[in-house]
Amino acid sequence: ITKVSELINHSSRSWNEILIRNTFVGSVVEKILRIPLAVKEHEDLIVWRGELTGIFSMRSACKLLLENNHDLHITNLQNATKAFYKKLWNLNL
């Protein structure tokens, strides 16, 4: 498996749970299965270009959103997942 899209059942727009359970172990499986998928299939796009450290952080995510605010695809993605991210940001972590 080299792409996340290989873990998705495209006809039902759901995770391929059997493949995920056979590929990953422990709590990773449940974490993947809890990730919401887009309702409509769309072309892949590069969202995160990376940091020099190679580590994805909230800082890099915010930087990405600010840099790409003019990009229509990013804006549509933000609008479609606004409620999810609002809940995420309000978590007491």
Backbone as a ProteinNet text record, in pm:
[ID]
protein_1_A
[PRIMARY]
ITKVSELINHSSRSWNEILIRNTFVGSVVEKILRIPLAVKEHEDLIVWRGELTGIFSMRSACKLLLENNHDLHITNLQNATKAFYKKLWNLNL
[TERTIARY]
85.9	0	90.2	71	154	72.8	-60	-145.6	-264.8	-308.6	-426.4	-547.1	-557.3	-673.7	-690	-582.4	-589.4	-662.7	-681.6	-752.1	-901.2	-945.3	-1083.9	-1161.7	-1283.8	-1377.2	-1449.6	-1411.7	-1460.1	-1607.9	-1662	-1803.9	-1895	-1851.4	-1934.8	-1883.8	-1769.3	-1706.1	-1684.7	-1631.2	-1601.9	-1464	-1409.9	-1281.8	-1296.4	-1194.7	-1189.8	-1142.3	-1236.1	-1205.5	-1124.4	-1157	-1085.1	-938	-912	-774.3	-700.1	-765.6	-702.8	-667.6	-760.4	-734.5	-624.5	-609.7	-504.8	-369.9	-369.8	-247.7	-186.8	-271.4	-225.3	-258.8	-199.6	-220.7	-264.7	-325.2	-357.9	-448.9	-420.3	-505.5	-499.2	-398.9	-387.4	-510.1	-557.6	-674.9	-794.7	-824.2	-941	-923.5	-802.1	-776.7	-804.2	-759.1	-784.1	-933.7	-1002.2	-1145.2	-1229.4	-1177.9	-1251.6	-1232	-1138.9	-1115.9	-1230.9	-1301	-1413	-1361.7	-1434	-1399.7	-1490.7	-1440.9	-1521.6	-1641.4	-1755	-1876.9	-1863.5	-1804.7	-1785.5	-1638.7	-1612.7	-1475.3	-1423	-1295.5	-1234.5	-1089	-1031.3	-891.8	-802.9	-695.4	-598.1	-529.7	-491.7	-415.1	-314.2	-202.1	-100.4	-144.8	-161.4	-207.6	-90	-4.4	108.8	237.5	314.5	439.8	554.2	534	637.4	712.1	778.1	863.3	1005.6	1102.1	1240.3	1263.8	1189.8	1204.1	1139.5	1046.6	972.9	859.8	832.6	728.6	607.9	488.9	365.5	319.7	292.3	250.2	131.3	70.6	-39	12.8	135.7	195.8	201.7	246.3	256.2	117.8	18.5	-117.9	-174.6	-155.4	-204.3	-134.2	-4.2	74.2	20.1	-8.6	-63.4	-196.1	-285.3	-416.6	-404.2	-314.3	-295	-236.1	-139.6	-75.8	-170.6	-258.9	-344.6	-488.6	-512.9	-649.3	-714.7	-635.5	-688.8	-720.9	-673.7	-694.6	-837.1	-912.1	-1052.5	-1070.5	-982.7	-994.2	-977.5	-879.4	-855.9	-975	-1027.8	-1142.9	-1263	-1289.4	-1401.6	-1381	-1258	-1227.1	-1249.8	-1207.5	-1226.6	-1374.8	-1454.1	-1597.5	-1666.5	-1626.5	-1690.2	-1658.1	-1545.9	-1504.1	-1500.4	-1564	-1560.1	-1607.5	-1717.1	-1771.2	-1673.9	-1614.9	-1519	-1400.4	-1343.9	-1227.4	-1262.3	-1382.4	-1423.9	-1421.9	-1474.3	-1471.8	-1328.5	-1245.4	-1106.8	-1032.6	-1048.1	-979.2	-1029.5	-1151.1	-1205.8	-1174.1	-1103.7	-1066.2	-971.1	-987.9	-902.6	-783.3	-682.3	-563.2	-441.7
-117.2	0	123.1	207.5	328	456.1	446	564.4	537.8	641.8	631.3	587.1	631.6	597.4	447.3	371.9	226.4	164.1	240.6	192.4	225.9	288.9	335.9	250.9	213.1	146.8	259.2	282.8	399.8	391.9	272.9	262.6	301.7	273.8	307.4	430.9	485.9	601.3	572.8	454.3	415.7	351.1	338.5	271.4	123	64.1	-80.5	-140.5	-164.8	-203.4	-333	-429.8	-557.6	-535.6	-459.7	-431.6	-353.9	-257.1	-177.4	-264.9	-351.1	-439.4	-541.3	-579.7	-674.2	-606.5	-474.5	-401.2	-335	-281.3	-206.8	-282.8	-239.9	-308.5	-211.3	-267.3	-191.5	-72.5	32	150.8	226.6	197.8	265	235.2	112.7	72.8	160.5	173	252.1	399.8	449.7	589.8	615.5	525	540.1	535.3	438.7	421	537.8	615.8	733.3	857.2	852.2	967.1	976.6	1091	1103.1	1116.3	1053.8	1062.2	1162.7	1220.3	1312.8	1238.9	1304.6	1243.2	1222.1	1318.8	1309.6	1288.2	1197.5	1171.8	1291.8	1324.2	1436.8	1403.8	1483.5	1464.4	1487.2	1410.2	1432.4	1566.5	1628.3	1750.6	1752.3	1816.1	1826.1	1932	1891	1982.8	2029.2	1938.1	1973.3	1946.7	2050.5	2037.5	1992.6	1997.9	1952.7	2067.4	2035	2127	2072.5	2156.8	2111.1	1998.5	2000.1	1895.9	1764.7	1771	1652.8	1617.1	1704.3	1678.5	1767.5	1705.3	1781.2	1828.3	1957.7	2013.9	2106.9	2149.5	2245.8	2376	2411.8	2532.2	2521	2405.1	2388.2	2382.6	2327.9	2324.1	2465.3	2546.6	2685.1	2763.1	2742.4	2809	2771.8	2644.5	2595.8	2663.7	2670.2	2731.4	2879.6	2948	3089.8	3112	3028.8	3041.9	3009.4	2913.3	2864.1	2911.7	3013.4	3061.2	3101.2	3139.6	3181.5	3063.2	2945.2	2827.2	2775.1	2765.5	2725	2584.9	2491	2355.1	2353.2	2426.7	2431.4	2495.8	2604	2672.5	2579.5	2505.2	2410.9	2301.4	2253.5	2151	2205.6	2330	2391.7	2405.3	2449.9	2467.5	2335.3	2231.2	2100.7	2036.3	2071.4	2006.8	2103.5	2217	2321	2271.3	2199	2149.2	2051	1963.8	1868	1939.4	2037.4	2107.5	2196.1	2247.5	2326.6	2238.5	2115.8	2021.9	1984.4	1961.8	1925	2032.3	2157.7	2268.1	2288.4	2246	2262.9	2147.5	2047	1935.4	1984.1	1932.7	1969.4	1874.4	1905.5	1818.8	1888.3
0	0	0	-100.5	-109.5	-99.4	-112	-105.9	-14.6	51.4	137.8	56.1	-68	-150.9	-169.4	-151.9	-163.6	-45.1	61.6	180.4	177.5	69.1	59	-39.6	-0.6	-90.2	-164.9	-288.3	-362.6	-400	-413.5	-449.8	-333.4	-210.9	-95.2	-19.8	-62.4	3.5	151.9	180.1	318	322.4	442.7	459.2	428.5	370.6	350.1	482.8	571	708.6	716.7	634.4	636.9	601.4	496.9	455.7	564.1	623.6	729	848.6	889.2	1004.3	974.3	847.1	809	784.7	773.5	743.1	865.7	953.7	1070.1	1197.7	1307.5	1435	1543.5	1646.4	1767.2	1745	1818.7	1817.1	1684.6	1602.1	1472.6	1386.9	1392.7	1314.6	1348.5	1477.1	1519.1	1486.1	1494.7	1461	1313.2	1228.1	1084	1055.7	1113.4	1086.2	1135.7	1229.8	1279.1	1191.8	1098	1010.3	910.8	908.7	813.6	669.9	579.5	437.4	367.3	260.6	181.8	124.2	119.4	66.2	-84.3	-152.7	-297.2	-328	-420.8	-462.1	-538.8	-519	-589.5	-621	-707.5	-744.1	-622.2	-613.5	-507.6	-529.1	-419.5	-427.5	-314.8	-340.2	-237.5	-138.8	-14.6	88.3	173.2	211.1	296.2	220.2	198.3	124.4	213.8	344.1	436.4	502.2	607	681.2	674.3	700.3	699.2	798.9	909.2	1010.7	967.9	871.8	829.6	923.9	1020.7	1120.4	1092.7	1087	1069.5	1206.6	1219.2	1347.7	1325.9	1434.9	1423.7	1362.8	1393.9	1336.8	1184.3	1135	990.7	926	997.7	944.6	932.9	1035.7	1031.8	922.3	909.9	805.2	666.9	649.7	523.4	490.4	588	566.2	531.4	596.5	568.1	429.3	391.3	260.5	146.1	166.8	59.4	69.7	145.8	164.9	33.1	-65.2	-194.6	-286	-254.4	-337.6	-320.7	-430.1	-426.5	-368.3	-405.6	-353.2	-202	-151.8	-7.7	61.5	3.9	62.6	69.3	-37.5	-38.1	65.8	78.5	177.6	318.1	341.5	473.1	505.1	409.2	432.1	460.3	389	404.3	538.2	597.1	721.7	839.8	826.7	929.2	1066.3	1070	1198.2	1263.6	1182.8	1235.8	1299.3	1228.6	1280.5	1399.3	1403.9	1520	1644.3	1632.3	1744.3	1780.3	1679.1	1701.7	1779.9	1740	1806.4	1949.2	1978.5	2112.2	2207.8	2159.4	2246.5	2355.1	2473.3	2586.3	2591.8	2513	2504.2	2559.5
[MASK]
+++++++++++++++++++++++++++++++++++++++++++++++++++++++++++++++++++++++++++++++++++++++++++++

